[in-house]
C-alpha cells in the first residue's frame, strides 16, 4: 500500500507524538498517571488518530528495562473462554496508577489478585535452520504445554504467602507473571504498590557492570531516582557484606555474592510487595538468618510477601498461609500446616510412596526403587503389606515423643530358619537416621510356611517436624540372601507444635546450681 502526502502527515504526527510519550515515560514514569481515571479505564477516542493512554507501570527487578504496557481492552465480538474457564478477552496484567492497593468485597486491602491465570508454552518438535527449510517444510509441528491452569487466589495487604510445589509445578512461572516479566495466556492479574522481585540468581544484573553500577541500575528499574538510591546505598552494601568488592564487575562475583547483593537491593528500596523465588537457598547459613530476620521485620511493618520455597519448615515458621501447585494446577490454599501436608502428599504420590494407613499389594514387585529384583531377591518370604499406626486413627501425623508402630505383613512360600526382619528411617534428603533388625535385638526368627506379621514399635519418637521414610527388608542371617525389601516407599509425618529447633528433641532435664534461685521462663 502506498500513502499519498495527505495520508502520511497524520500518521507521521501520531508516530512522533507516541515516541515523545515513550521518552517521557523513561525519563519520568510518574507523568504517565492519569488522575481522575480508574485503573484500566480507556479515554474515549477524540479523532481518527487518537492514541490509547499509557498507564503507569511499576517496573520490576529481573527485567533489563522499564516496562511500558498499554491498558489492554477486551476483545470485541465473540467472547472466548480460557483454559480455566475464565471469561474471554485478552489476558490482563494491571498495576493501578499511583501504586494504590485494591479493595476486596469485604473492604480488605488486596495487594495481589490472581484470577483464573493460565500460561501456555509451545514446545516445537524440531528447529528449522534456514528460511529455505521454512518455505519448503511449512509450519513446524509443536505441542502445547500448560505451565499454569486456572490459578486463582488473592494476597491481602500485609500477608506472607508461601508457594509450594515440586520442580516444574509452575511456581516460578506464576511469580514471573505477577512481576510482569511474562504475560499469562488467559486470566487476570492485578497488583498494587511498589513491587520488588528476586526471581532468579543474577536477575537484573549486568555482568559487565560493577556492583555499584548494578545497584543504581536496579534502583532505576524499580523507579527510584539516583538520589533515592544514594540514600540507601550504604545500607545495601552493608547488608550484602560486599564493601571490599562493590566496585568489581559482577561477572567476577560468586553465586552467593550475587544473591546477597540482589536481596540487599530488594529489601532496601522500600517495597510494598516483595516477590522471592528460592534465592534464600543460595547464601550461607548466617546470610539466610539475616534474610529471614529482615523478612520478619517486613512482616512487622505490614508489607506483603510472596515467596517460593521447598523448605516446609520455613513456610510453617513465617507464612500466614500457603498455596500448593501441582503440574500447574492449584491443589490447596490453606493455613501453613495443612498446606505443607498437602505438599508432602503430592511428593509422595509422585514418587510412589505410601504414607500411613493400610498399604497392601505387591510391595517390591517392581518399580523405580528396585535394583535387579530377579537376581537379588529369592522371594521365599515376600512383603505383602505395610501399615503405619499413629496414636490416633483420625490424625495422620505424629507429635514428638508419641508412640509409632510399623507393621510388616509377609507371606512365606518356604520355611526359613534364620530370617531377619529390619527397618531403617531416612529423612527427606535420604540420609540414614536409624536402623535396627530382629538380629540386633537378639531375636531369632524362624518362619514357617504361611502368612504372618512383624511389628516395630517405637514407644517415644524424638524426631521433630518433617516427613520421614521407611526402608523395610527381610533377609537371611549375615545379610544374604535377600528375600524381599521395600526401599523408602512408605513414610510417616511428625508435626512439631512447639518452637524447639533442630532434628530431634532430646528433652534434657535442666538443673540450676549456684546463686540462681528462681528461673522464670520467658513470656510466662
C-alpha positions in Angstrom: 0.0 0.0 0.0 1.3 3.5 -1.0 0.3 6.6 1.1 0.0 9.9 -0.6 1.1 13.1 1.2 -2.3 13.8 2.8 -2.3 10.3 4.4 1.3 10.4 5.6 1.1 13.6 7.5 -1.3 12.5 10.3 0.4 9.1 10.5 3.8 10.7 11.0 2.4 13.1 13.6 1.0 10.2 15.5 4.3 8.4 15.4 6.2 11.4 16.7 3.7 12.0 19.5 3.9 8.4 20.6 7.7 8.5 20.5 7.6 11.6 22.7 5.4 9.9 25.2 7.6 6.9 25.4 10.6 9.1 26.0 8.7 10.9 28.8 7.9 7.5 30.3 11.5 6.5 30.5 12.5 9.9 32.0 9.7 10.3 34.4 7.2 7.4 34.7 5.0 9.3 37.2 3.9 11.6 34.4 2.0 8.8 32.9 -0.6 8.6 35.6 -3.9 9.9 34.5 -5.6 11.5 37.6 -9.3 11.0 37.9 -9.4 7.8 35.9 -9.9 4.4 37.5 -7.4 1.7 36.8 -7.9 0.1 33.4 -10.1 2.9 32.1 -9.9 3.9 28.5 -10.4 7.5 27.5 -12.8 8.0 24.5 -11.2 8.5 21.2 -11.2 12.1 20.1 -10.3 11.6 16.5 -9.2 9.1 13.9 -5.6 9.2 15.1 -6.2 9.5 18.9 -4.0 7.0 20.8 -4.8 4.9 23.9 -3.4 6.5 27.0 -0.4 4.7 28.5 -0.8 3.7 32.1 1.8 4.0 34.8 3.9 0.8 35.0 5.8 -0.3 38.2 9.0 -1.8 36.8 10.4 -4.9 38.5 13.9 -6.3 39.2 14.7 -9.1 36.8 14.0 -7.2 33.6 16.7 -5.1 31.9 14.5 -2.1 31.1 11.4 -0.3 32.2 8.2 -1.9 31.0 5.7 0.4 29.2 2.5 -1.6 28.9 -0.7 -0.1 27.5 -4.1 -0.8 29.0 -5.5 -3.8 27.1 -9.2 -3.6 26.2 -11.4 -6.6 26.0 -11.6 -8.2 22.6 -14.6 -7.2 20.5 -17.1 -9.7 19.1 -17.4 -13.3 20.3 -16.0 -13.8 23.8 -13.7 -16.7 24.2 -13.1 -18.8 27.3 -9.6 -19.5 28.6 -8.2 -22.9 29.7 -9.5 -22.5 33.2 -12.9 -21.3 32.1 -12.2 -17.6 32.7 -14.1 -15.1 30.5 -12.6 -14.3 27.2 -10.7 -11.3 26.1 -7.0 -10.8 26.2 -5.1 -11.6 29.4 -4.5 -8.6 31.5 -1.7 -7.6 33.9 -2.8 -4.4 35.6 -0.9 -2.2 38.1 -3.2 0.5 39.4 -1.9 4.1 38.8 -0.3 5.7 41.8 0.5 2.3 43.4 -2.7 2.2 45.4 -3.9 -1.1 46.7 -7.2 -2.7 45.7 -10.2 -3.3 48.0 -11.9 -6.6 48.2 -15.5 -7.3 48.6 -15.2 -7.1 52.4 -13.2 -3.9 52.3 -9.9 -5.7 53.0 -6.9 -4.3 51.0 -5.7 -6.7 48.4 -2.1 -6.4 47.3 -2.2 -9.1 44.5 -5.3 -10.5 42.8 -4.8 -13.6 40.6 -8.0 -14.5 38.7 -8.1 -17.7 36.5 -4.5 -17.3 35.3 -3.2 -19.8 32.7 0.1 -19.8 30.9 0.9 -21.9 27.8 4.2 -22.6 26.2 4.7 -24.1 22.8 7.2 -27.0 22.5 8.4 -27.3 19.0 9.5 -30.8 17.9 12.3 -29.5 15.7 14.2 -26.4 14.8 14.5 -25.1 11.2 17.9 -23.8 10.4 17.2 -21.6 7.4 14.5 -19.7 5.6 14.6 -22.2 2.8 13.7 -25.0 5.1 10.8 -23.0 6.5 9.4 -22.3 3.0 9.8 -25.9 1.9 8.6 -27.6 5.0 6.0 -25.1 6.2 4.8 -24.8 9.7 6.8 -26.6 12.4 4.7 -29.1 14.5 4.5 -28.3 18.2 2.9 -29.3 21.4 1.1 -27.1 23.9 2.5 -27.2 27.4 0.4 -25.5 30.1 2.7 -24.4 32.9 -0.4 -22.9 34.7 -4.0 -23.8 34.6 -6.7 -21.6 36.0 -4.8 -20.5 39.1 -6.8 -18.1 41.3 -6.2 -16.6 44.8 -5.7 -13.2 46.5 -2.9 -12.0 48.6 -4.1 -9.4 51.1 -2.1 -6.4 52.3 0.5 -7.4 54.9 0.2 -11.1 54.3 3.1 -13.5 53.8 2.1 -16.3 51.5 4.3 -19.3 50.5 4.2 -21.0 47.2 5.0 -24.8 47.4 5.3 -27.4 44.7 7.6 -29.8 43.1 10.1 -28.8 40.4 8.1 -27.9 37.3 4.8 -27.2 39.1 4.6 -23.6 37.8 5.7 -21.6 40.9 8.4 -19.6 39.1 6.2 -19.0 36.1 3.4 -17.6 38.3 5.9 -15.3 40.0 7.1 -14.0 36.6 3.6 -13.4 35.5 2.9 -11.4 38.7 6.1 -9.4 38.2 5.2 -8.6 34.6 8.1 -10.5 33.0 5.8 -13.0 31.3 2.3 -12.4 30.1 -0.4 -15.0 31.0 -2.2 -16.7 28.2 -5.5 -16.2 29.9 -6.8 -14.7 33.1 -6.2 -11.5 35.0 -3.5 -10.3 37.5 -3.9 -7.1 39.4 -1.0 -5.9 41.6 -0.7 -2.7 43.5 2.2 -0.9 45.2 5.9 -0.8 44.5 7.0 -4.4 43.8 10.5 -5.8 44.2 11.2 -9.2 42.8 14.0 -11.7 43.3 13.2 -14.2 40.6 16.5 -15.9 39.9 20.2 -15.7 40.7 21.7 -12.6 38.9 18.3 -11.4 37.6 18.5 -7.7 36.8 22.3 -7.6 37.0 24.6 -6.7 34.0 27.7 -8.9 34.3 30.0 -6.2 32.8 28.9 -3.5 35.2 30.3 -3.2 38.7 28.3 -3.9 41.8 27.9 -0.2 42.5 26.6 0.4 39.0 24.2 -2.5 39.2 22.8 -1.2 42.5 21.9 2.1 40.7 20.6 0.1 37.7 18.3 -2.0 39.8 17.1 1.1 41.7 16.3 2.7 38.3 14.4 -0.4 37.2 12.3 -0.1 40.4 11.5 3.5 39.6 13.8 5.2 42.1 15.9 8.3 41.3 19.6 8.4 41.7 19.3 10.5 44.9 16.9 7.9 46.4 19.3 5.1 45.7 22.2 7.1 47.1 20.4 7.5 50.4 20.2 3.7 50.9 23.4 2.7 49.1 25.5 2.3 52.2 22.7 0.1 53.8 22.6 -2.1 50.7 26.4 -2.6 50.7 26.5 -3.3 54.4 23.6 -5.8 54.3 25.3 -7.6 51.4 28.7 -7.5 53.2 30.4 -6.5 49.9 32.3 -3.4 51.0 35.6 -4.7 49.5 34.0 -5.9 46.2 31.3 -3.4 45.4 33.5 -1.8 42.6 34.3 -5.1 40.9 32.4 -6.4 37.9 29.5 -8.6 38.8 30.7 -11.3 36.5 33.5 -11.9 39.0 31.0 -12.3 41.9 30.3 -15.8 43.2 26.7 -17.0 43.3 26.4 -16.3 47.0 27.7 -12.7 46.5 25.2 -12.1 43.7 22.4 -13.5 45.9 23.4 -11.2 48.8 23.5 -8.1 46.6 20.2 -8.9 44.9 18.4 -9.4 48.2 20.0 -6.4 49.7 18.8 -4.2 46.9 15.2 -5.6 47.0 14.8 -5.1 50.7 16.3 -1.7 51.0 14.3 0.1 48.3 11.2 0.3 50.4 8.9 -2.1 48.5 5.3 -2.6 49.3 5.3 -6.1 47.8 8.3 -8.5 47.8 8.5 -11.5 45.5 11.1 -14.1 46.3 11.9 -17.2 44.2 14.1 -19.6 46.1 17.1 -17.3 46.3 17.3 -17.7 50.0 18.7 -21.2 49.4 21.9 -19.8 47.9 23.6 -17.9 50.7 25.4 -19.4 53.7 23.6 -20.1 57.0 24.4 -16.7 58.5 23.1 -14.8 55.5 19.9 -16.9 55.4 19.3 -16.0 59.1 19.8 -12.3 58.2 17.4 -12.6 55.3 14.7 -14.3 57.5 15.1 -11.6 60.2 14.6 -8.9 57.5 11.5 -10.7 56.2 10.2 -10.8 59.8 10.8 -7.1 60.2 8.9 -6.5 56.9 6.0 -8.6 58.3 6.0 -6.4 61.4 5.8 -3.3 59.2 2.8 -4.7 57.3 4.4 -5.4 54.0 3.2 -8.1 51.6 5.5 -11.0 50.8 5.0 -13.8 48.3 7.8 -16.4 48.1 8.6 -19.7 46.5 10.5 -22.3 48.6 10.9 -26.0 49.1 11.6 -25.5 52.8 8.4 -26.7 54.5 9.7 -25.7 57.9 10.2 -22.1 56.7 6.7 -21.9 55.5 5.4 -23.1 58.9 7.6 -20.6 60.6 6.9 -17.3 58.8 3.9 -17.7 56.5 0.3 -16.7 57.2 -0.9 -19.2 54.6 0.5 -21.2 51.7 -0.6 -22.2 48.2 0.4 -25.6 46.7 0.8 -26.1 43.0 1.0 -29.4 41.2 1.5 -29.6 37.4 0.3 -26.0 37.0 -2.9 -26.5 39.0 -3.7 -25.2 42.4 -4.0 -28.0 44.9 -4.9 -26.1 48.1 -4.8 -22.6 49.6 -4.8 -23.1 53.3 -3.0 -22.4 56.6 0.7 -23.5 56.6 0.3 -26.8 58.4 -2.5 -28.1 56.2 -0.7 -26.8 53.0 2.6 -28.4 54.0 0.9 -31.8 54.5 -0.8 -31.5 51.1 2.6 -30.6 49.5 4.2 -33.6 51.0 1.4 -35.8 49.9 1.9 -34.7 46.3 5.6 -35.5 46.6 4.8 -39.0 48.0 2.3 -39.6 45.2 4.9 -38.6 42.5 7.5 -41.0 44.0 5.0 -43.8 44.5 5.4 -43.6 48.3 2.6 -44.5 50.7 2.2 -42.6 53.9 0.3 -44.1 56.8 -2.8 -46.3 56.8 -3.0 -49.8 55.4 -0.9 -50.5 52.3 -1.4 -53.8 50.6 -0.3 -55.2 47.3 2.9 -56.3 45.8 5.5 -54.1 47.6 8.8 -54.9 46.0 7.3 -56.5 42.9 9.0 -53.9 40.6 9.3 -50.1 40.4 11.8 -47.3 40.3 13.5 -48.2 43.5 14.1 -51.9 42.6 17.6 -52.9 41.6 17.8 -56.2 39.6 15.0 -57.9 41.7 15.1 -61.2 39.9 18.8 -61.7 40.8 18.9 -60.3 44.3 15.6 -61.5 45.6 14.6 -65.1 46.3 11.1 -64.2 47.4 10.9 -67.2 49.8 9.4 -64.6 52.1 7.5 -61.7 50.4 6.3 -58.4 52.0 2.6 -58.3 51.3 1.7 -55.1 53.2 3.0 -52.3 55.4 0.9 -50.4 57.9 1.9 -47.3 59.9 -0.1 -46.9 63.1 -0.4 -43.4 64.6 -1.6 -42.9 68.2 -5.0 -41.5 66.9 -6.6 -43.1 63.8 -8.2 -39.8 62.9 -4.9 -37.9 62.9 -2.5 -38.7 60.1 0.6 -37.4 61.8 2.8 -37.9 64.9 3.7 -35.4 67.6 7.3 -35.5 69.0 7.6 -38.1 71.8 4.5 -40.1 70.7 4.2 -43.8 70.0 4.5 -45.2 66.5 4.1 -48.7 65.2 5.2 -50.0 61.8 3.6 -53.4 61.0 5.1 -55.6 58.2 2.9 -58.3 56.8 4.6 -61.2 55.0 3.9 -64.5 53.2 6.4 -67.3 53.2 6.3 -69.9 50.4 9.1 -72.0 52.1 10.1 -72.4 55.7 13.2 -70.3 56.6 15.0 -70.9 59.9 17.3 -67.8 60.0 15.2 -64.9 58.7 16.0 -61.3 59.8 13.4 -58.5 59.7 14.8 -55.0 59.6 13.7 -51.4 59.4 15.5 -48.1 58.7 14.4 -44.5 58.9 15.5 -41.8 56.4 14.9 -38.1 56.3 13.6 -36.1 53.3 17.1 -35.9 51.8 17.6 -39.6 52.1 20.1 -39.5 55.0 20.0 -42.6 57.2 18.8 -41.7 60.7 18.3 -45.0 62.4 18.2 -48.7 61.7 17.6 -51.9 63.6 16.6 -55.5 63.0 15.5 -58.6 64.8 19.1 -60.0 64.9 20.4 -56.8 66.6 17.5 -57.0 69.1 18.6 -60.6 70.0 15.5 -62.2 68.4 15.7 -65.4 66.4 13.1 -65.5 63.6 12.2 -69.0 62.4 9.5 -68.5 59.7 7.2 -71.4 58.8 5.2 -71.5 55.5 2.2 -69.2 55.6 1.4 -65.6 56.5 2.5 -63.5 59.5 3.3 -60.1 60.8 6.2 -58.4 62.5 5.7 -55.0 64.3 8.4 -52.5 65.0 7.0 -50.4 67.9 8.7 -47.1 68.9 7.3 -46.0 72.3 8.6 -42.5 72.0 9.7 -41.0 68.7 12.1 -38.0 69.4 12.0 -36.7 65.9 10.8 -33.1 65.2 8.9 -31.6 62.3 9.3 -33.4 59.0 8.5 -36.3 56.7 10.4 -39.5 57.3 10.7 -42.5 55.0 10.9 -46.2 55.9 13.1 -48.9 54.4 12.0 -52.5 55.2 13.8 -55.7 54.4 13.7 -59.4 55.1 17.0 -61.3 54.6 18.9 -64.3 55.9 21.3 -64.1 58.8 24.5 -62.4 57.6 22.6 -60.2 55.0 22.3 -62.7 52.2 20.3 -63.9 50.5 17.7 -61.1 50.5 14.2 -62.3 50.5 12.4 -59.0 49.9 12.7 -55.3 50.7 10.9 -52.0 50.3 13.2 -49.0 49.7 11.8 -45.8 51.1 8.3 -46.4 49.7 6.4 -45.8 53.0 6.5 -42.7 55.1 5.3 -41.1 58.3 5.0 -37.4 59.3 5.9 -35.6 62.5 4.4 -32.3 63.3 6.1 -30.1 65.9 3.6 -27.7 67.5 6.2 -26.1 69.7 9.2 -23.9 68.9 12.0 -26.4 69.5 14.5 -26.2 66.6 16.6 -29.0 65.2 16.1 -32.6 64.1 15.4 -34.4 67.4 14.0 -33.4 70.8 16.4 -34.9 73.4 14.3 -33.5 76.3 17.1 -32.7 78.8 16.4 -32.1 82.4 17.8 -28.7 83.4 19.4 -28.3 86.8 20.4 -24.9 88.2 23.1 -24.7 90.8 24.8 -21.7 92.5 23.5 -18.2 93.2 20.4 -18.5 90.9 17.4 -19.4 93.0 14.5 -18.7 90.6 14.3 -19.2 86.9 11.2 -17.8 85.2 10.5 -18.9 81.6 10.4 -16.0 79.2 6.9 -15.0 78.3 5.3 -16.5 81.4 
